[in-house]
Amino acid sequence: MPSVHPTVRAAHARVGGLVKNHADATEIDAARRDLKAIKAEEYIREVVDQAPPLTAEQVERLRALLGAAR
């Protein structure tokens, strides 16, 4: 099911508009990267909001995963 979050919808529309108007591939790639990041953020926020408090060890493992993405 598509996201109803306004930020995700806006990012998705931006990608669609760039593709439709034959924008530069670099700009389209950047917009797609931004869309993926926004969707990941929305998902992570949803999981964190529903989860019980994490232990310090769990937080550190998640931090390491996010740090590896740099």
C-alpha positions, -999 to 999 in steps of 0.1 A, spaced: 0 0 0 14 34 -9 24 57 19 0 85 29 27 105 46 28 139 28 66 140 27 68 106 10 40 116 -15 58 148 -23 91 130 -29 74 104 -50 57 131 -71 91 148 -76 107 116 -90 77 111 -113 78 147 -125 115 145 -132 112 113 -151 82 125 -171 100 157 -181 132 138 -190 154 156 -164 191 149 -161 198 114 -149 219 128 -120 189 148 -108 166 118 -111 191 96 -92 193 122 -64 155 124 -62 152 86 -60 179 85 -33 160 111 -13 127 92 -17 144 60 -4 158 79 26 124 95 34 107 61 32 133 45 54 129 73 79 92 69 80 95 32 85 121 35 113 99 61 130 69 38 129 89 8 143 105 29 171 71 44 181 56 9 184 86 -8 201 93 -11 238 123 10 250 156 -4 236 185 -14 258 218 5 254 233 -25 236 204 -25 211 207 12 205 245 8 199 240 -20 173 214 1 154 238 31 155 265 10 141 243 -1 112 234 35 104 270 46 107 281 20 82 258 36 56 281 66 55 
